[in-house]
Amino acid sequence: MFKLTMIAAGEGDAIWIEYGSGDTPRYALIDGGRSHTEPKLRALLEGLPEQRRRLELVVVTHVDRDHIEGMLKLFRNLPDGVEIG
């Protein structure tokens, strides 16, 4: 399984990737858009079962505001149980 979701960031990028088997998917996040994108990122993580709240990979492609602000806001207060690989 491989699923790529472009999160509506309005400006910049935020890409959610699911891959692996359907029973044990893995997740990656590339860029976080502007700060107003953070609630969408948070909802994706909080929507995962608690035992699967693990991001195997987090990438910020570069530090322009439209790629990093949402990620910074999310990382200041990660949802409960989220692990970063």
N, C-alpha and C positions, 0 to 999 in steps of 0.2 A: 504494500500500500504506500502511496505517496500522494499527499494532498498539500497544495500550496494555496494559501489564502492571503490576498492583498487586503490589509485592513484599511478602511477608509480613514486616511490621515488628513485629508484636505490639502495638506502641503507636506512634502517630504514623503518618506517611505516607512512602512511597518509591514513586515512579512512574517506570517505564522506558517510553520512547516510541520506537518505530521507525517511520520514515516514508520516503517517496520510492519509487524504483523497486526492484524485487526484486534487480536486479543491483548497485545502489549505494545501499543503505539508509543512512539517517542516523539519529542517535540523540540523545536528550535525556534528562535526568534531573531529576526534580522531587522535592525533599526527600530526606532520607537516613535517616529513622527514628532509632531509638536506636543506640548504638554496636554492639550485637549484630547489627545489620542490615548492617554493613560487609562481612563475608565474602560475603554474597549480592551486594552491589554489585560487589565485586572479582571474583567469579566471572563475572558478566555481562560485565565489561570484558575479563577474561582469555580469555573464550570467543570473543571476536571475532578475526577474522584480524588479524595485527599491522598490516597496511596500512590497516585500517578502525577502529582504536582512537581514534576522534575523537568527542567529544561536541560537537554543534553548540550545545547550550544546557544550562546548569546553573542551576537555580532553587532557592533556599531561600525558601520562602514567608514564614517568620518564624523567629525565633531561639529558639523553645521547644525544649527538649532533645529532644522526640520527633520533631522535624523536622530538627535540625541535627547531632546527635552522630555519626550514621553518616557524614554527608558530611565532617565534620571529620576523622574517623579515616581515611577513604579518602584525603582530600587530603593528609594528612601523609605518605603513602607510596603515590602512584599507581602502578599497574602499569606496567611498561615500555612505552614507546611511546604512552601515552595523551596525546592533545592535547585542549585545550578551545578551542572556537570562540568 
